[in-house]
Amino acid sequence: MSTTPLTRSQKSAFAASFLGWTLDAFDFFLLVFVIPQISHGLSHPIPDIALTITLTLAMRPVGAVLFGFLADRYGRKPTLMLDILFYSILEFLTGFSRSYKIFLILRILYGIGMGGEWGVGAALTMESVPLESRGILSGILQEGYAVGYLLAALAYFFVFPHFGWRAMFWLGIIPAFLLFFILTQVKESPAWEKNARTEKKTLPQKPAQSADIPEARWKKYIGLFFYTVILMTAFNLMSHGTQDLYPIFLEKQRGFSIYEVTLTAVLYNIGGILGGIFFGYFSQKRGRKKAILVSTLIGITAIPIWAFSPSKGVLILGAFILQFFVQGAWGVIPAHLNELSPPSARGTFPGFVYQLGNLLASANAYFQAWMAAKLHGNFAVPLSLVAVISMAAVALLTWIGPEAKEVNMQPEIRLTEG
């Protein structure tokens, strides 16, 4: 398969989306490394701090709808800039929290900003790059999430021991510096610009009514909406169920030092990055569904050594292998969801269904922390339970679902034009 070289504007669009998602994930994962310390500093038990993760995830659909609407109405580029500024400021302010209530409110608001970035950035990228590049770039783009996690691990190692948990959140202002690059180097999505021009030309005509849209197309998109929400619920349970409380499992149950937790997190995120890139490329060759099925079904076999290995070395190896396959499946998602999306709602639909899945999966961190407390600090059982169920569910839902790998993302007529 020949690959068309990316133009400078395509490279800039991809870079902006990748960095925005990386730094968004960096801001999110700063919290998971310092849950015990925040618990002590704010005088609240660990499940209460884990609850803030749940509420952050639960608010992401609000951000997906809000910023997705703005992206479809006013463009991908200005909306991406607004979103990055919004979540950066909230993350920075979190470091000044003097009570659990303030901390909780700021994490809820941060969830809105986090929910907006992925959908807008993915739409900007997938609408800008050639079809034959979508798979590999999808894999790289999604692994901005793992890169963000890796950077958070490094911050935990280098910043936390010297400056405490509050300084971790003050680092959250870093993404705001990305705005200048987007402003000066990134062009608007050509698909959005063409659709915007088309909409202006048709504005004087009779306003479209819902009856103008064939019933079969409504049914198609309603069914697609519910299917993708359920699929993304399973995907988010798979990722957050294997990531969010794994550092505390290593520290509290397995007795890892700060250095060992950091090293493990760096290694399993490198595994995730490699997996996302590999299966993104694989999906362009063999199909989106096949890539997800292979990664999840093989990945299940790594769960025993990831959670129960008596050896630290084998445990770390299990974490690397598991995240290779978990993030391998995730590497397909930016392309897969954007290809399935209605063209006129590509700024909203992928991000919204993704974040609704986050909402439905958001109780995971609280559930795992609660179950571990009931089991006298045994995190391995709830971690492995969620991992097995979610990975099997992802495989099943992918197998029965649709695929649209060859869809043309060039400008199309909007649904409201009949």
C-alpha positions as CSV (number, residue, x, y, z in Angstrom):
1,M,0.0,0.0,0.0
2,S,1.5,3.3,-1.1
3,T,1.3,6.2,1.3
4,T,0.8,9.8,0.2
5,P,3.4,12.1,2.0
6,L,1.7,14.5,4.4
7,T,1.8,18.1,3.6
8,R,3.0,20.7,6.1
9,S,-0.5,21.7,7.1
10,Q,-1.5,18.0,7.6
11,K,1.6,17.5,9.8
12,S,0.7,20.5,11.8
13,A,-2.9,19.5,12.3
14,F,-1.8,16.0,13.4
15,A,0.9,17.5,15.8
16,A,-1.6,19.8,17.4
17,S,-4.1,17.0,18.0
18,F,-1.5,14.6,19.3
19,L,0.0,17.1,21.7
20,G,-3.4,18.3,22.8
21,W,-4.4,14.8,23.7
22,T,-1.0,14.0,25.2
23,L,-1.1,16.9,27.5
24,D,-4.8,16.3,28.4
25,A,-3.9,12.8,29.4
26,F,-0.9,14.1,31.3
27,D,-3.1,16.4,33.3
28,F,-5.6,13.5,34.1
29,F,-3.0,11.0,35.1
30,L,-1.1,13.3,37.5
31,L,-3.8,12.5,40.0
32,V,-3.6,8.7,39.9
33,F,0.0,8.7,41.2
34,V,-0.7,10.8,44.3
35,I,-4.1,9.4,45.5
36,P,-2.7,8.4,48.9
37,Q,-1.0,11.7,49.4
38,I,-4.1,13.7,48.5
39,S,-6.1,11.5,50.8
40,H,-3.8,12.4,53.6
41,G,-3.5,16.1,52.7
42,L,-7.3,16.7,52.4
43,S,-8.2,14.3,55.2
44,H,-10.5,12.1,53.2
45,P,-10.3,8.3,52.6
46,I,-8.9,6.9,49.4
47,P,-12.3,5.9,47.9
48,D,-13.4,9.5,48.2
49,I,-10.3,10.6,46.2
50,A,-11.0,7.8,43.7
51,L,-14.6,9.2,43.4
52,T,-13.1,12.4,41.9
53,I,-11.7,10.2,39.0
54,T,-15.2,8.8,38.6
55,L,-16.8,12.3,38.4
56,T,-14.1,13.6,36.1
57,L,-14.9,10.8,33.7
58,A,-18.7,11.3,34.2
59,M,-18.5,14.9,33.1
60,R,-16.6,14.2,29.9
61,P,-19.8,13.8,27.8
62,V,-20.8,17.3,28.7
63,G,-17.5,18.6,27.3
64,A,-17.8,16.4,24.2
65,V,-21.3,17.9,23.4
66,L,-20.3,21.5,24.3
67,F,-17.0,21.6,22.4
68,G,-18.2,19.3,19.7
69,F,-21.1,21.6,19.0
70,L,-18.7,24.6,18.9
71,A,-16.3,22.6,16.6
72,D,-19.1,21.8,14.1
73,R,-20.5,25.3,14.2
74,Y,-17.3,27.5,14.4
75,G,-14.5,25.2,13.3
76,R,-12.1,22.6,14.7
77,K,-9.1,25.0,15.2
78,P,-10.6,27.7,17.5
79,T,-12.5,25.1,19.5
80,L,-9.4,23.1,20.1
81,M,-7.6,26.2,21.4
82,L,-10.5,27.2,23.7
83,D,-10.7,23.7,25.1
84,I,-6.9,23.4,25.8
85,L,-6.9,26.8,27.6
86,F,-10.0,25.7,29.7
87,Y,-8.6,22.4,31.0
88,S,-5.1,23.9,31.6
89,I,-6.4,26.6,33.9
90,L,-8.6,24.2,35.8
91,E,-5.8,21.7,36.3
92,F,-3.5,24.5,37.6
93,L,-6.1,25.8,40.0
94,T,-6.6,22.2,41.4
95,G,-3.1,22.5,43.0
96,F,-4.4,25.3,45.2
97,S,-7.4,23.3,46.7
98,R,-7.7,23.8,50.4
99,S,-10.6,21.5,51.0
100,Y,-12.0,18.3,49.5
101,K,-15.1,20.1,48.3
102,I,-13.1,22.6,46.2
103,F,-10.9,19.8,44.9
104,L,-14.0,17.9,43.9
105,I,-15.6,20.8,42.1
106,L,-12.4,21.6,40.1
107,R,-12.0,17.9,39.1
108,I,-15.7,18.0,37.9
109,L,-15.1,21.1,35.8
110,Y,-11.8,19.7,34.5
111,G,-13.7,16.7,33.2
112,I,-15.7,19.0,30.9
113,G,-12.5,20.2,29.3
114,M,-11.0,16.8,29.1
115,G,-14.2,15.5,27.4
116,G,-13.9,18.1,24.6
117,E,-10.3,17.6,23.4
118,W,-10.4,14.1,21.9
119,G,-13.4,14.5,19.6
120,V,-12.3,17.8,18.2
121,G,-8.6,16.8,17.8
122,A,-9.5,13.5,16.2
123,A,-11.9,15.1,13.8
124,L,-9.3,17.7,12.8
125,T,-6.7,15.0,12.1
126,M,-8.9,12.4,10.4
127,E,-10.5,15.0,8.1
128,S,-7.1,16.4,7.2
129,V,-5.0,13.3,6.4
130,P,-5.1,10.9,3.4
131,L,-7.2,7.8,3.6
132,E,-4.2,5.4,3.4
133,S,-2.6,7.2,6.4
134,R,-5.5,7.0,8.7
135,G,-4.6,3.7,10.4
136,I,-1.1,4.4,11.4
137,L,-1.9,8.0,12.4
138,S,-4.9,6.9,14.3
139,G,-2.6,4.6,16.3
140,I,-0.1,7.3,17.0
141,L,-2.8,9.9,17.8
142,Q,-4.5,7.7,20.4
143,E,-1.2,6.8,22.0
144,G,-0.9,10.5,23.0
145,Y,-2.9,9.1,25.9
146,A,-0.1,6.7,26.9
147,V,2.6,9.3,26.3
148,G,0.6,11.6,28.7
149,Y,0.5,8.8,31.2
150,L,4.3,8.3,30.8
151,L,5.0,12.0,31.3
152,A,2.8,12.0,34.4
153,A,4.9,9.1,35.7
154,L,8.1,11.1,35.2
155,A,6.6,14.1,36.9
156,Y,5.7,11.8,39.9
157,F,9.4,10.7,40.0
158,F,11.1,14.1,39.5
159,V,8.6,16.6,40.9
160,F,6.5,14.9,43.7
161,P,9.4,13.9,46.0
162,H,10.7,17.5,46.1
163,F,7.6,19.7,45.9
164,G,4.6,17.5,46.9
165,W,1.3,16.6,45.3
166,R,0.1,20.2,44.7
167,A,3.0,21.0,42.4
168,M,2.0,18.0,40.3
169,F,-1.2,19.9,39.4
170,W,0.6,23.2,38.9
171,L,2.4,21.5,36.0
172,G,-1.1,21.3,34.4
173,I,-0.6,24.8,33.0
174,I,1.9,23.5,30.5
175,P,-0.6,22.6,27.8
176,A,-1.6,26.3,27.5
177,F,1.7,27.0,25.8
178,L,0.5,24.8,22.9
179,L,-1.9,27.5,21.9
180,F,0.6,29.7,20.1
181,F,1.6,26.7,17.9
182,I,-2.0,26.0,17.0
183,L,-2.7,29.7,16.3
184,T,0.3,30.2,14.0
185,Q,0.8,26.8,12.4
186,V,-2.5,24.9,12.2
187,K,-5.0,25.3,9.4
188,E,-8.7,24.6,9.7
189,S,-10.1,21.2,8.6
190,P,-10.7,21.5,4.8
191,A,-13.8,19.2,5.2
192,W,-15.3,21.6,7.8
193,E,-14.5,24.7,5.6
194,K,-16.2,23.1,2.6
195,N,-19.2,22.1,4.6
196,A,-19.4,25.6,6.1
197,R,-19.4,27.2,2.6
198,T,-22.0,24.7,1.4
199,E,-24.2,25.5,4.3
200,K,-24.0,29.3,3.7
201,K,-25.0,28.8,0.0
202,T,-28.0,26.8,1.0
203,L,-29.1,29.1,3.9
204,P,-31.7,31.1,1.9
205,Q,-33.5,28.0,0.8
206,K,-36.3,26.4,2.7
207,P,-35.1,25.3,6.1
208,A,-34.7,21.5,6.3
209,Q,-37.2,19.7,8.5
210,S,-36.6,16.3,10.2
211,A,-39.1,14.8,7.8
212,D,-36.8,15.7,4.9
213,I,-34.3,13.1,6.1
214,P,-35.2,9.5,5.0
215,E,-36.5,7.4,7.9
216,A,-34.0,4.7,7.1
217,R,-31.1,7.1,7.6
218,W,-32.5,8.2,11.0
219,K,-32.8,4.5,12.1
220,K,-29.3,3.8,10.8
221,Y,-27.7,6.6,12.9
222,I,-29.9,5.9,16.0
223,G,-28.8,2.3,16.0
224,L,-25.2,3.3,15.3
225,F,-25.3,5.8,18.2
226,F,-26.4,3.2,20.8
227,Y,-24.0,0.6,19.5
228,T,-21.0,2.9,19.6
229,V,-21.9,4.1,23.1
230,I,-22.0,0.5,24.4
231,L,-18.8,-0.3,22.5
232,M,-17.0,2.7,24.1
233,T,-18.3,1.8,27.5
234,A,-16.5,-1.5,27.2
235,F,-13.4,0.2,25.8
236,N,-13.2,2.7,28.6
237,L,-13.7,0.0,31.2
238,M,-10.8,-1.8,29.6
239,S,-8.4,1.2,29.7
240,H,-9.4,2.8,33.0
241,G,-9.9,-0.6,34.6
242,T,-6.3,-1.5,33.8
243,Q,-4.6,1.9,34.4
244,D,-6.2,4.2,36.9
245,L,-5.5,2.2,40.1
246,Y,-2.6,0.2,38.9
247,P,0.0,2.6,40.5
248,I,-1.7,2.4,43.9
249,F,-1.9,-1.4,43.5
250,L,1.9,-1.5,42.9
251,E,2.6,0.8,45.8
252,K,0.1,-0.4,48.5
253,Q,-0.2,-4.1,47.7
254,R,3.0,-5.0,46.1
255,G,5.3,-2.6,48.1
256,F,6.9,-0.8,45.1
257,S,9.0,2.3,45.8
258,I,8.4,5.6,44.0
259,Y,11.3,4.6,41.6
260,E,9.7,1.2,40.9
261,V,6.3,2.6,40.4
262,T,7.7,5.2,38.0
263,L,9.8,2.6,36.1
264,T,6.8,0.3,35.8
265,A,4.5,3.0,34.5
266,V,7.1,4.2,32.0
267,L,7.6,0.7,30.7
268,Y,3.9,-0.3,30.4
269,N,3.2,3.0,28.7
270,I,6.0,2.4,26.2
271,G,4.3,-1.0,25.6
272,G,1.0,0.9,25.1
273,I,2.6,3.3,22.6
274,L,4.1,0.5,20.6
275,G,0.9,-1.5,20.6
276,G,-1.2,1.5,19.4
277,I,1.1,2.2,16.5
278,F,1.4,-1.5,15.6
279,F,-2.3,-2.2,15.6
280,G,-3.1,1.1,14.0
281,Y,-0.9,0.1,11.1
282,F,-2.3,-3.5,11.2
283,S,-5.9,-2.1,11.0
284,Q,-5.0,-0.3,7.7
285,K,-3.8,-3.5,6.2
286,R,-6.3,-6.0,7.7
287,G,-9.3,-4.0,8.9
288,R,-10.3,-2.1,12.0
289,K,-12.4,-5.0,13.5
290,K,-9.7,-7.6,13.0
291,A,-7.1,-5.4,14.7
292,I,-9.3,-4.9,17.7
293,L,-10.3,-8.6,18.0
294,V,-6.6,-9.8,17.7
295,S,-5.4,-7.3,20.3
296,T,-8.1,-7.9,22.9
297,L,-8.3,-11.7,22.7
298,I,-4.5,-12.1,23.0
299,G,-4.4,-9.5,25.7
300,I,-6.7,-11.4,28.0
301,T,-4.0,-14.1,28.3
302,A,-1.6,-11.5,30.0
303,I,-4.0,-10.7,32.9
304,P,-2.7,-13.4,35.3
305,I,0.9,-12.3,35.2
306,W,-0.2,-8.6,35.1
307,A,-2.1,-8.9,38.4
308,F,-0.9,-12.0,40.3
309,S,2.7,-12.7,39.4
310,P,4.7,-13.2,42.7
311,S,7.8,-11.8,40.9
312,K,8.2,-8.1,40.5
313,G,10.1,-8.6,37.2
314,V,7.4,-10.8,35.7
315,L,4.7,-8.4,37.0
316,I,6.3,-5.5,35.2
317,L,6.6,-7.7,32.0
318,G,2.9,-8.5,32.4
319,A,2.0,-4.8,32.6
320,F,4.1,-4.1,29.5
321,I,2.4,-6.9,27.5
322,L,-1.1,-6.1,28.7
323,Q,-0.9,-2.4,27.8
324,F,0.6,-3.3,24.4
325,F,-2.7,-5.1,23.6
326,V,-5.1,-2.7,25.5
327,Q,-3.7,0.3,23.8
328,G,-3.3,-1.7,20.6
329,A,-7.1,-2.0,20.5
330,W,-7.4,1.7,21.4
331,G,-5.1,2.8,18.6
332,V,-7.8,1.8,16.1
333,I,-10.5,4.0,17.7
334,P,-9.8,7.5,16.3
335,A,-10.0,6.2,12.7
336,H,-12.8,3.7,13.4
337,L,-15.2,6.1,15.2
338,N,-14.6,8.9,12.7
339,E,-15.2,6.6,9.8
340,L,-18.5,5.4,11.3
341,S,-19.6,8.9,12.1
342,P,-22.2,10.9,10.2
343,P,-20.1,13.3,8.1
344,S,-22.0,16.5,9.2
345,A,-21.5,15.7,12.9
346,R,-17.9,14.5,12.9
347,G,-16.9,17.1,15.4
348,T,-19.6,15.9,17.9
349,F,-20.5,12.3,17.2
350,P,-17.2,10.5,17.8
351,G,-16.3,12.5,20.9
352,F,-19.8,12.3,22.3
353,V,-20.2,8.5,22.0
354,Y,-16.6,8.1,23.4
355,Q,-17.4,10.2,26.4
356,L,-20.8,8.7,27.0
357,G,-18.9,5.4,27.2
358,N,-16.7,7.1,29.8
359,L,-19.8,8.2,31.7
360,L,-21.2,4.7,31.8
361,A,-17.8,3.3,32.8
362,S,-17.0,6.1,35.2
363,A,-17.9,4.2,38.4
364,N,-15.0,1.9,37.7
365,A,-12.3,3.6,39.9
366,Y,-14.6,4.0,42.8
367,F,-15.8,0.3,42.5
368,Q,-12.3,-1.0,42.3
369,A,-11.2,1.0,45.3
370,W,-14.3,0.0,47.3
371,M,-13.9,-3.6,46.4
372,A,-10.2,-3.6,47.3
373,A,-11.0,-2.0,50.7
374,K,-13.6,-4.8,51.3
375,L,-10.8,-7.3,50.5
376,H,-8.4,-5.7,53.0
377,G,-6.3,-3.9,50.4
378,N,-6.3,-6.6,47.7
379,F,-6.5,-4.6,44.4
380,A,-5.5,-7.5,42.2
381,V,-8.9,-9.1,42.3
382,P,-11.0,-6.1,41.2
383,L,-8.4,-5.1,38.7
384,S,-8.3,-8.5,37.0
385,L,-12.1,-8.9,37.2
386,V,-12.7,-5.7,35.3
387,A,-10.0,-6.4,32.8
388,V,-11.3,-9.9,31.9
389,I,-14.9,-8.8,31.6
390,S,-14.2,-5.6,29.6
391,M,-11.7,-7.1,27.2
392,A,-14.1,-9.9,26.4
393,A,-17.0,-7.4,25.9
394,V,-14.8,-5.3,23.5
395,A,-14.1,-8.4,21.4
396,L,-17.7,-9.5,21.3
397,L,-19.1,-6.0,20.5
398,T,-16.5,-5.4,17.8
399,W,-17.2,-8.8,16.2
400,I,-20.9,-8.1,15.8
401,G,-20.5,-4.4,14.8
402,P,-19.9,-2.5,11.5
403,E,-16.8,-1.2,9.9
404,A,-16.3,1.6,7.4
405,K,-12.5,1.6,6.7
406,E,-12.7,2.9,3.2
407,V,-15.2,5.7,3.7
408,N,-14.3,9.0,2.0
409,M,-13.9,11.9,4.4
410,Q,-13.7,14.5,1.7
411,P,-16.5,17.2,2.1
412,E,-20.0,15.8,1.8
413,I,-23.5,17.2,1.7
414,R,-24.8,17.7,5.2
415,L,-27.7,15.6,6.4
416,T,-30.0,18.6,6.9
417,E,-29.8,19.3,3.1
418,G,-31.9,16.2,2.4
